[in-house]
Amino acid sequence: MIWYPYEQMKTMKKPYEIKKAQGVYLYTEDQKLIDSVSSWWCMIHGYNHPELNEAMKQQIDRFSHVMLGGLTHEPVRKLSDKLAEWLPGDLDYCFFSDSGSVAVEVALKMALQYFMNRGETGRTMILSLEHAYHGDTFKTMEAGDDEDYHFVLNAYGKSPYVVHIPTEIERLEEAFDTYHDRLNCLIVEPLLQGAGGMRMYDVSFLRRARELCDQYGVLLIFDEVATGFGRTGNRFVADLVLPDILVLGKALTGGYIGHAVTVSNKKVFDGFYDDVPEHSLMHGPTFMGNAVACSVALKGIEIFERENYMEKIRRIEEISKREMLGFTEEGIREVRVMGGCTCVEVEDAGILKGYQQFAYESGVFSRPFLNYMYSMVPYIITEEELVKVFDTMKAWFHRV
Ligand SMILES: *Cc1c(COP(=O)(O)O)cnc(C)c1O
């Protein structure tokens, strides 16, 4: 049987069975649903996109996969060239992997080994944020900070290798004061913390983080697995503040197939580039640089640029603000909007109990968690469809 994610299998309600998906719509036997969460935030071009389908089919007819151990191919070369050209600064060195969690693991390993390669073996610590989410593998759980997901780590007691701080500049400065010579990196989900509750914070925090990292020689890692490809209203937050290592996943392949990339700048790459074999980055996921994944990623980026997605996202943000900012009802703590993300935070998780089924019956697929009702819509959504998503949210508070 299927073991579902984040579910108590004994009490879970039956999942909706999808028969067909097209554009922003999911189809069950009896319902047509706007997918307001883009299948965990990755389906930015919508479902069943003819050009993305075609890109994959064409590559499958050439070959689906060859390993990158001793072999290479055009799709992976083209994608790394494209990313190097497209991403800001000298974020030019692309290490591929099969999921966001693994790509974050790679980033954390890179940061640790960067200093070990220089003989700085005391830099074993990571600075990260409260409410951070960086994935579900062990080191990413440790860098993350979410009791609701990762309480299993309590089995080990508190890790001496990670310090978590809130997104306050004063606390950032304090942490650097105390730990600067033991830190190898600061890792953040920039501007928007997703799974930790759609928490939004100001770019001034990131600017100060960049200064402090420069001052103390600490590497700055942006986990843009969720925020990349326009979700915050910026193409990448890295366009505003340049990290040393950038992690992309989710929307990288337009949600078609699992793939992710850890992109480093020249400084980090050069920390591995010498005559010592032991200074190599010892990592190599079986499916890294998968040819089908790279082909669909390239096509996705082409569409993102050609169809001016940043303009679409600006429109989504505008409509979201118009429809949702200032919306208040009993039990709502805060409504916040950033780019293609809208969140209604409620006082008590119980308030959202039953919302998913309510939304289903209204023709919207939603997946609230804890105290958060949110939308992260596909960018191809029309105004009418987007308004329907918000009307459904509002109707939940107006029922009875
Ligand atoms: C989803 C997510 C991950 C993990 O990606 P997977 O592909 O699910 O392993 C890591 N970091 C952030 C910020 C994410 O939102």
The ligand as an ORCA input file, in Angstrom:
! r2SCAN-3c Opt
* xyz 0 1
  C      10.444     21.936     -0.608
  C      11.663     22.555     -0.028
  C      12.853     21.821      0.129
  C      12.943     20.341     -0.150
  O      12.762     20.019     -1.473
  P      12.351     18.515     -1.865
  O      12.410     18.500     -3.347
  O      10.982     18.294     -1.310
  O      13.359     17.610     -1.216
  C      13.977     22.485      0.593
  N      13.933     23.793      0.887
  C      12.819     24.524      0.763
  C      12.856     25.979      1.070
  C      11.637     23.935      0.305
  O      10.515     24.654      0.213
*
